[in-house]
Amino acid sequence: MKDRQIEAGEVIYREGDLGDAVFVVKAGEVEVSRTVSGQMVRLAVLRHGAIFGEMGVLRDRPRSTTVRAIGPVTLLAILKQDFLDTFQSDNPLALTLLQMLCERLLLADSQLLEQQIYSEGAMTGEIKQIRILAAAPEVETQIGTDGVIVKKLPFLVGRRKDPGDTGGPAQANLVLHASSSSQLARQHFALEDRDGRLVVHDLESDLGTLVNGRRIASFERSDVADLQFGDNKIQAGGSESPYRFHVIVEREVVPPKT
């Protein structure tokens, strides 16, 4: 076991590096982070007495996280084989069980991180692209399988004017044919920027709009709902309405700091 002095901001190891040692924090603080869907997510800050790096050693796989010194740090480094030998001498099954537990913990951790990334409200300044896809055959036949890319906000979705309709032309960016005005209004809902947040705004339609399972309407508590990064489900009209969409909000990938 050897002491290592780490300068502030220095990377101790990165995702993908070989797991050649286990570390214990003797003094200072280190930041543990992981890249999830292109985003660098801080997992933890470790202080005196904390151990890290054991996952890569026990799994005999590349590192799954990046660890960086927040300030000057003193670490105790335990080489891989020395660490593994402590299990071999006591119980031959202990190492195998630990490796299995590490695999399960890593899988569960990754799933939670994915949920964290995609449960965040979509901020318009962080959006790379918004794409509207069909979630029902009635919509797919009109917009195709590639869907529609939203190039400018606000973006209105509504019904095409039928021969018997009165009034002027439909004022919407995405205009669909619909047999019922109650299910899809001439101007049904809009994607908007509200104080830097991407939202869906129901435009006083007859039956409202379902956004990720919650109805918004002029007759409900709110006619606005926030969208999240990732896949959002939107349904115009009632629960049986075929005018269903996936709104995919892609986040701008920010390169990790070096």
Buried (B, 14 or more C-beta within 10 A) or exposed (E): EEEEEBEEEEBBBBBEBEBBBBBBBEEBBBBBBBBBBBBBBEBEEBEEEBEBBBBBBBBEBEBBBBBBBBEBBBBBBBBBEEBBEEBEEEEEEEBEEBBEEBBEEBEEBEEEBBEEBBEBEBBBEBBEEBBBBBBEEBBBEBBEEEBBEBEEBBBBBBBBBEEEEEEEEBEBBBBBEBEBBEBBBBBBBBBBBEEEBBBBBBBEBBBBBBBBEEBBBEEEEEBBBBBBBBEBEBBBBBEEBBBBBBBBBBBEEEEBEE
